[in-house]
Structures are given as structure tokens and as C-alpha cells.
Amino acid sequence: MLHTKITSPLAITMWDFSWLERRWPGAGYEDWDLVLDELKDRGYDAVRIDPYPHLGALDPQREWELLPVWNQQSWGSPALNRVRIQPALNQFLEKCGERKIRVGLSSWFRQDRADSRMLIKTPQDLGHVWKQTLDSIAHAGLLDTLLYVDLCNEFPLPFWAPFFSPQTDQKEKAVLNSAEGRRWMEDSIAVVRAGYPELDYCFSFISEFEKEQDVSFLDFLELHIFMTMWSDFDQQVGYHYEFDTSKGYENMVKKAEPLYRSDPEKWKKALSLGIELAAEWSRSARKPLMTTECWGVINYKDWPLLNWDWVKELCEYGVRQASATGRWVAMATSSFCGPQFVGMWRDGDWHRRLTDVIHHGPVRAGAEE
């Protein structure tokens, strides 16, 4: 059960590694004061960011050279970039604290030139790099800005957790519901919990919503839910998660909105399936839910002939459906609530309407129904 008392649901958004990497002119995060004020104005209570724990544990003041994950997505940097973890992390947390914006910490374990993330060999190693990150935050007196710690984004996908199963090809599926997966999660959390028992801990998931899994060592479930996970929408569109070619987005231009408009109830029904499966797991495990990545397509961006209206329509449906279950103590309005997604970000009324829905939703998490 959560150590943090949440009496009404929080509106949270994912600023991932973009908060630090996307600071070149026009990238969206050059002025943290400006974008945090805008975030607050839209009704958001919390933000999820990557503090780069594996790099900060090695040298938080060093300038790290990062390799791009992709050049087609608007999260993070599309090309070689350099970042320095501290004092930037504590400066950002301080600005969040001034605005009463809570911060969830997570990590995508960004790849540097030396691929330092592969120095993580054991669950204890994973726990220790996180503890060092928390030590640096606590030393600055900023621990009370934190909402939770997610030790690995979408564990155990090889793309974000290559240290867990280095022999697994990126396209293969690492098994979450396994003894080894459970050992990594439970043992790494034990390390940080011993140092900071007052915080809440999780691993975020994007697959295998199996309520038989043992999640007793997690304080809550952080589940990423998209309509495309529960349908063949991407296959019909011809979008195959191309990271380094625009072909997928060209297919989206031709097919995505027309396909959705041809039968919106069908695609909303697919999203409802994912939401209800998550709610069932929450009830069974007696764990509250948080969701920071959601609700329609997984990837989208400002692009010629791509319209945001249908994406916002589907995301609004997801927010209202999830809110009505009473299982969520924090949720996002979409995965695209950041200043780099101009078409989504500039519609302040849409954000305020949905954050209002989130704030007024029921909270029944933690009790079986």
C-alpha cells in the first residue's frame, strides 16, 4: 500500500529524459520555469522524469555523451547529445517543489558512449545506483518533492533493461512473470527501501497484465495502457515502430485517422479492454494504479498532415473510462503532454478539462470490490 497519502487522484505527465536532453533552441525544455508554469496552469500535479541513475552514480558532475535512441520520435534527442546530471536534477526538483508539483522518478537507462548501463550486473547493483541518486536528492533536502521511484521503465523489455537479459535480442520478449524477473524487482527494491523506507517503489509495465503475478513487493502498479496493445490497429495502418525511417509516419498519414474514424467505437472498445484488465489486476492485488503512458497510439508527433483531434478524442475517452473505475490514484491524459508536442500542448482547455476529470474521480484503490 502507498506510503504517500493521496486523497484525490493526481494528474501526472511523462517528461522522461526530454526534461534534460531537449534543451536546444525550440526543443521545448529550454526554460524550465516557463514550462513548469504552463504545466501547472493545465492542471497537472506531478511529472515523471529520468534522473539517469546509472550515470549519476558514476559521476553526477561529468558531461555524459549520449547516443540517440531514435531520430523519428520527439522524446529525448534525435541525435548525439551531452548532459550533466547534477546540479541540473536538483535544480529541476527545486523548481517543481516551489510549484507543489510532485516528481516521479523512473529510468529508461539511456546509452552513453561506454554503455555504462551494462555495469549493472545484479539486482543489488540496480538498487545501489538508485540509492546513490536518492542520496544526492536527500542531501539537498529535496526528498519531499518525490512522489515515487520506478526502478526501470517497462521492465523487462530489453530495449530499456538490457542488463537484465543481455543475451536476449531486442526484438524478443523478456519474461516478466518469471522467478528471475521477480528476483530482480524484489531484491533491487529491497536495497533502496532499506535506505528510504518512506518512499513508494515500483517497476512500470507495458505487457503481461496477469493478475496471478506476485506483486506484493510493489507499492502500486504502474501500467502503460494503449488501444494499440489490444487491437490490430498498428498492423492495419502499417505502423511498425520504425525508429530511423519516416515510413511508419507516412503510413499513419494515409491510414491512421481514416481507420479510426471508420469505426471509433471498435477502437474505444479495445482500449476499454486494457483498462478493465488493469483495474481487475488492481482489485486482485489490492494495489492502486498509476499510469503515465497512455491511451491511444504509442507513437505520434507534429508532422505534416497528422491531425491531433482524433488522438485527443481517444485519450479523453481513456481518461474518463479509467477514472470511473476508482482504481487510479494518478494518471496521465496522454503520453504526449509535453511542450515538444506543440499540437497537443497548446490546447490548454483540453488539458484543463481532463485534469479536472482526473481530480474529481473516485478513489477506491486498496479495497476489494
C-alpha positions in Angstrom: 0.0 0.0 0.0 1.1 3.5 -0.7 3.1 5.4 1.9 2.1 8.6 0.2 -1.4 9.7 1.2 -3.4 10.5 -1.9 -7.0 11.5 -1.2 -7.9 12.5 -4.7 -6.3 11.3 -8.0 -3.3 13.2 -9.3 -2.8 14.3 -12.9 0.7 13.2 -13.9 2.7 13.5 -17.1 5.8 11.9 -18.6 8.7 14.2 -19.3 11.1 11.1 -19.4 14.6 12.1 -20.5 13.3 15.0 -22.5 13.4 17.4 -19.5 17.2 17.4 -19.7 18.1 16.4 -23.2 15.7 18.6 -25.2 17.1 22.0 -24.2 18.4 23.2 -27.6 16.5 26.2 -29.1 13.0 25.2 -30.0 13.2 21.8 -28.3 10.7 22.6 -25.6 12.5 22.4 -22.3 15.0 25.3 -22.6 13.1 27.3 -19.9 12.0 25.1 -17.0 10.3 27.9 -15.2 8.1 28.6 -18.2 7.1 25.0 -19.0 6.5 24.1 -15.3 4.2 27.2 -15.0 2.4 26.0 -18.1 2.2 22.5 -16.7 0.6 23.8 -13.5 -1.8 26.0 -15.5 -3.0 23.0 -17.3 -3.9 21.3 -14.0 -1.1 18.8 -13.6 0.1 17.8 -10.1 3.1 15.6 -11.0 5.7 14.8 -13.6 7.7 11.7 -14.3 11.4 12.2 -15.3 14.6 10.1 -15.8 17.4 11.1 -13.3 19.9 8.8 -15.2 20.7 6.8 -12.0 23.4 4.7 -13.7 25.3 7.8 -14.9 24.8 9.8 -11.8 26.1 7.0 -9.6 29.3 7.0 -11.6 29.8 10.8 -11.8 26.9 13.2 -11.4 29.0 16.2 -12.5 30.5 14.7 -15.6 29.3 15.7 -19.0 28.0 12.5 -20.5 27.7 11.9 -24.2 24.5 10.1 -25.1 23.7 8.1 -28.2 20.2 8.7 -29.7 17.5 6.1 -29.2 15.9 7.1 -32.5 15.6 10.0 -34.9 11.9 9.7 -35.6 10.4 10.3 -32.2 10.1 13.5 -30.2 11.1 12.1 -26.8 14.7 12.9 -25.9 17.3 13.8 -28.5 17.2 12.7 -32.2 21.0 12.9 -32.4 24.1 12.8 -30.3 23.8 14.9 -27.2 25.5 15.8 -24.0 24.1 16.1 -20.5 25.3 16.7 -16.9 23.1 15.1 -14.3 23.9 17.4 -11.3 23.2 20.1 -10.4 20.5 20.0 -13.1 18.5 17.3 -11.4 18.3 19.1 -8.0 17.6 22.4 -9.7 14.7 20.9 -11.6 13.3 19.3 -8.4 13.6 22.5 -6.5 11.6 24.3 -9.2 8.9 21.6 -9.0 8.8 21.9 -5.2 8.2 25.6 -5.5 5.1 24.9 -7.6 3.9 22.0 -5.5 4.5 19.6 -8.4 5.4 16.1 -7.2 8.1 14.2 -9.1 8.0 10.5 -10.0 11.5 9.1 -10.8 11.9 6.5 -13.5 14.7 5.4 -15.9 15.0 4.4 -19.5 18.7 3.8 -18.9 20.0 5.9 -21.7 23.0 4.7 -23.5 26.3 6.6 -23.3 29.4 6.1 -25.3 30.8 3.4 -23.0 27.3 1.8 -22.5 27.7 2.2 -18.7 24.3 0.7 -18.0 25.8 -2.7 -18.6 27.8 -2.3 -15.5 24.6 -3.2 -13.7 25.1 -7.0 -13.2 22.8 -7.8 -10.3 19.6 -6.6 -8.7 21.8 -5.2 -5.9 23.7 -3.1 -8.5 20.4 -1.7 -9.7 19.3 -0.9 -6.2 22.6 0.8 -5.4 22.6 3.1 -8.4 19.2 4.3 -7.3 20.2 4.7 -3.7 23.1 6.9 -4.7 20.6 9.0 -6.8 18.3 9.3 -3.8 21.3 10.2 -1.5 22.1 13.1 -3.7 18.5 14.3 -3.6 18.2 13.8 0.1 21.5 15.7 0.8 20.0 18.7 -1.0 16.9 18.5 1.2 14.6 17.7 -1.7 13.3 14.2 -0.9 9.9 15.5 -0.1 9.4 16.5 -3.7 9.3 12.9 -4.8 6.1 11.0 -5.4 7.6 7.6 -6.1 10.6 5.7 -7.6 10.1 3.4 -10.7 13.3 1.4 -10.9 13.0 0.6 -14.6 10.7 1.8 -17.3 8.6 -1.0 -18.8 10.6 -3.8 -17.2 12.0 -6.2 -18.5 11.9 -5.0 -22.1 15.5 -5.4 -23.5 15.3 -2.0 -25.1 15.2 -0.3 -21.7 16.6 -3.1 -19.4 19.4 -4.7 -21.5 21.3 -5.5 -18.2 18.5 -7.9 -17.1 18.9 -10.3 -20.0 21.8 -9.3 -22.2 21.6 -12.4 -24.3 18.0 -11.5 -25.4 17.6 -9.9 -28.8 15.9 -6.5 -28.7 13.0 -7.9 -30.8 12.5 -10.9 -28.4 10.3 -10.7 -25.4 11.9 -11.0 -22.0 9.6 -12.7 -19.5 8.3 -10.5 -16.7 6.4 -13.2 -14.9 9.4 -15.4 -14.1 11.4 -16.3 -11.0 14.3 -14.3 -12.3 12.2 -11.2 -13.2 10.6 -11.3 -9.7 14.1 -11.7 -8.1 15.4 -8.6 -9.9 12.5 -6.5 -8.9 12.2 -7.6 -5.3 15.9 -7.6 -4.5 16.6 -4.2 -6.1 13.7 -2.6 -4.3 14.9 -4.0 -1.0 18.2 -2.1 -1.4 16.5 1.3 -1.8 13.7 0.6 0.6 16.3 -0.1 3.3 17.7 3.4 2.9 14.4 5.2 2.2 11.5 3.3 3.6 9.2 6.3 3.4 9.2 6.3 -0.4 6.9 4.2 -2.7 8.5 1.9 -5.2 7.5 0.1 -8.4 8.6 -1.2 -11.8 6.5 0.1 -14.7 5.0 -2.5 -17.1 3.6 -2.4 -20.6 2.7 -6.0 -21.1 1.6 -9.2 -19.3 -1.3 -7.8 -17.3 -1.6 -11.1 -15.4 -3.3 -10.8 -12.0 -1.7 -14.1 -10.9 1.7 -12.4 -10.7 3.2 -11.8 -7.3 3.5 -8.1 -6.9 3.5 -8.0 -3.1 6.8 -6.2 -3.1 5.5 -3.3 -5.2 3.7 -0.4 -3.5 1.5 0.2 -6.6 1.1 -0.9 -10.2 2.4 1.5 -12.9 0.8 0.1 -16.1 1.1 1.6 -19.5 -2.1 1.1 -21.5 -2.7 1.8 -25.2 -5.6 1.0 -27.5 -3.0 -0.4 -30.0 -1.9 -3.1 -27.4 -5.4 -4.6 -27.5 -6.1 -4.4 -31.2 -4.6 -4.8 -34.7 -4.7 -1.0 -35.3 -1.0 -0.7 -36.0 -1.0 -3.7 -38.3 -3.8 -2.2 -40.4 -2.2 1.2 -40.5 1.2 -0.3 -41.4 3.0 1.3 -38.5 5.8 -1.0 -37.2 7.7 1.3 -34.7 10.3 2.4 -37.2 12.9 4.4 -35.3 15.1 5.6 -38.1 12.9 6.0 -41.1 9.7 8.0 -41.7 7.9 5.1 -43.4 5.7 4.4 -40.4 4.6 8.0 -40.1 3.9 8.1 -43.9 1.6 5.2 -43.4 0.0 7.0 -40.4 -0.8 10.0 -42.6 -2.5 7.7 -45.2 -4.4 5.4 -42.9 -4.5 6.2 -39.1 -7.2 8.7 -38.8 -9.4 7.3 -41.6 -9.2 3.9 -39.9 -10.1 5.3 -36.5 -13.0 7.4 -38.0 -14.4 4.4 -39.8 -15.4 2.7 -36.5 -14.4 4.7 -33.4 -16.5 2.5 -31.1 -14.4 -0.5 -32.1 -11.2 1.1 -31.1 -12.6 2.6 -27.9 -13.8 -0.9 -27.0 -10.3 -2.2 -27.5 -9.0 0.5 -25.1 -11.7 -0.4 -22.6 -10.4 -4.0 -22.6 -7.0 -2.9 -21.5 -8.4 -0.5 -18.9 -10.6 -3.2 -17.4 -7.8 -5.8 -17.3 -5.6 -3.3 -15.4 -8.5 -2.5 -13.0 -9.0 -6.2 -12.4 -5.4 -6.7 -11.6 -5.5 -3.8 -9.2 -8.5 -5.3 -7.4 -7.0 -8.7 -7.2 -3.6 -7.5 -6.0 -5.2 -4.8 -3.7 -2.8 -2.3 -5.2 -3.6 1.1 -6.5 -2.9 2.1 -10.1 -0.8 4.8 -11.7 -0.5 5.2 -15.5 1.9 7.7 -17.1 1.9 6.4 -20.7 -1.5 6.1 -22.4 -4.2 5.8 -24.1 -4.4 5.7 -27.9 -1.4 5.2 -30.2 2.0 4.7 -28.6 3.9 7.0 -31.0 2.7 10.3 -32.6 4.1 13.7 -33.2 3.7 17.0 -35.0 4.0 16.0 -38.7 2.6 17.2 -42.0 -1.0 16.0 -42.5 -1.2 14.4 -39.0 -4.1 15.7 -37.0 -4.2 15.7 -33.2 -8.0 15.8 -32.8 -8.7 12.1 -33.1 -5.8 11.3 -30.8 -7.2 13.7 -28.2 -10.7 12.2 -28.6 -9.4 8.7 -27.9 -7.3 9.9 -25.0 -10.3 11.7 -23.4 -12.3 8.5 -23.6 -9.5 6.6 -21.9 -9.2 9.2 -19.1 -13.0 9.1 -18.4 -13.1 5.2 -18.5 -10.1 4.8 -16.2 -11.3 7.5 -13.8 -14.7 5.9 -13.4 -13.2 2.6 -12.1 -11.8 4.4 -9.0 -8.6 2.3 -9.1 -6.3 5.0 -10.3 -4.6 7.4 -7.8 -2.6 9.1 -10.6 -3.0 9.1 -14.4 -1.8 10.9 -17.5 -4.0 12.5 -20.1 -1.8 11.0 -22.8 1.9 10.2 -23.5 2.2 13.5 -25.4 1.7 16.0 -22.7 4.9 17.9 -23.1 5.9 21.2 -24.8 7.7 19.4 -27.7 4.3 18.1 -28.9 3.0 21.5 -29.9 -0.3 20.5 -31.3 -1.3 18.7 -28.1 0.4 21.1 -25.7 -1.1 24.3 -27.0 -4.7 23.1 -26.3 -4.8 24.3 -22.7 -8.6 23.9 -22.5 -8.4 20.2 -23.4 -5.8 19.6 -20.6 -7.7 21.6 -18.0 -10.9 19.7 -18.8 -9.3 16.3 -18.5 -7.2 17.1 -15.4 -10.5 18.3 -13.8 -12.0 14.9 -14.6 -9.0 13.2 -13.0 -9.1 15.3 -9.9 -12.8 14.6 -9.3 -12.7 10.9 -9.9 -13.4 8.4 -7.1 -10.6 6.6 -5.2 -11.4 3.1 -4.2 -8.0 1.5 -4.7 -6.8 -0.7 -2.0 -10.1 -2.3 -1.2 -11.6 -5.3 -2.9 -14.9 -4.7 -4.6 
